[in-house]
Amino acid sequence: MTPAARLSAAIGILDRILGGTPAEQALTNWGRASRFAGSGDRAAVRDLVFDALRCRRSFARAGGAETGRGLVLGGLRMAGQEVGDLFTGEGHAPAPPAGSELKPQAPAELEALDCPDWLAPALRDSLGADFAPVMEALRHRAPVFLRVNLARTDRAAAAAELAAEGIVTQPHPLAETALEVTENPRRLQASAAYREGRVELQDAASQAIVAALPLAPGDRVLDYCAGGGGKSLAMAARAPIDLSAHDADPRRMRDLPERAARAGVKVRRLAPGDPARRGPFDLVLADVPCSGSGSWRRAPEGKWSLTPERLAELRAIQSTILDEVAPLVRPGGHLAYATCSLLASENAGQTEAFLERTSGWTRVHQLRLTPLDGGDGFFLDLLQRNG
Ligand SMILES: C[S@@+](CC[C@H](N)C(=O)[O-])C[C@H]1O[C@@H](n2cnc3c(N)ncnc32)[C@H](O)[C@@H]1O
């Protein structure tokens, strides 16, 4: 595909997303209908689409319209590229700009930061002086991070093994298991280190959260909101623990046995009604559902689809989960409350309200990470049940 034909493909996909189709589905549908597109074309089109979703407000302003064409046009203009060379209307190229597309306007502050108006006050309160730099960071692609499986190898050996396959990495300071992939991330899934479970894809801030948990050999641990099991696998690799994974939607854990086998660790899956769920546990991790605002670089649709009603619903779920898991922790044991949110109302606001309404708990550690630390935004409050 020519560069201009890739733009046309991205425009069509973005129009479908703006019409309500989820981004991954729109990309998959396009991929199936476009057998002529090679892997380089697919990767380039995907990047164009996700860049536009991250910067939807500013690109629309610079492109003169909130349409697939407007977003792609605005993205080119903001990157300082010559639009006339690509929007020619020849062959598979998009037609030349017309109407409002010819009159791009400078974005106002929140538009330039690609921040939804309604969320700006809460994000400003939560982030303080970091508000603008964090919002700016969320406009750019996230780095690719690996977690080195210390149960199988060490960071230097994993880096050397990957380098031999052309995948260049560097250690990341957020966690001693973290490698940032700086060259050839797309070769990763075919590499021996990945296929044989010596490295796993995982954001560096997620790894930092797991590194901050108290885990001793033999501890009984419950990952209450395990999802795909990213943090379960990281905990199991850190120490030989007795680990159970639970999720309100057990289908989310369906790949966990295969992933655990690949990593050489053991994780027991618990269905929501399983009596083993009652504990008591030395540690319960509640990595609760949240706005996902800390990971909007990876999942930018969430930035635009979040509503005040959905945020209120998520906060209600978060406080219910805190109340559900607290009795599962043994006296002297720990409850780790984690989100990938940047909003104080989902973070310390939740744990402070919990500590106010529940006696017998003490906060022993807190970790707040934003994309300025390199990985996703993450929050951890470690609470201890009084012995
Ligand atoms: C942020 S995700 C977990 C991500 C996962 N821990 C990881 O590291 O990959 C939150 C999970 O909580 C689950 N969930 C939602 N409501 C729940 C509830 N009331 N009880 C337990 N799990 C719940 C969701 O199904 C979702 O899988």
The ligand as a Gaussian input file, in Angstrom:
#p B3LYP/6-31G(d) Opt

LIG

0 1
 C       -8.522000      -3.981000      36.253000
 S       -9.188000      -5.512000      35.796000
 C       -8.044000      -6.659000      36.459000
 C       -6.728000      -6.760000      35.709000
 C       -5.842000      -7.883000      36.195000
 N       -5.656000      -7.889000      37.624000
 C       -4.465000      -7.866000      35.528000
 O       -3.447000      -7.547000      36.162000
 O       -4.403000      -8.218000      34.339000
 C      -10.552000      -5.651000      36.872000
 C      -11.261000      -7.002000      36.884000
 O      -12.244000      -6.967000      37.926000
 C      -13.299000      -7.814000      37.565000
 N      -14.455000      -7.453000      38.416000
 C      -15.409000      -6.525000      38.213000
 N      -16.264000      -6.492000      39.253000
 C      -15.847000      -7.417000      40.141000
 C      -16.310000      -7.876000      41.400000
 N      -17.397000      -7.330000      41.954000
 N      -15.651000      -8.878000      42.004000
 C      -14.534000      -9.409000      41.446000
 N      -14.050000      -9.032000      40.253000
 C      -14.683000      -8.042000      39.608000
 C      -13.480000      -7.560000      36.084000
 O      -14.143000      -8.654000      35.471000
 C      -12.024000      -7.368000      35.610000
 O      -11.521000      -8.562000      35.091000

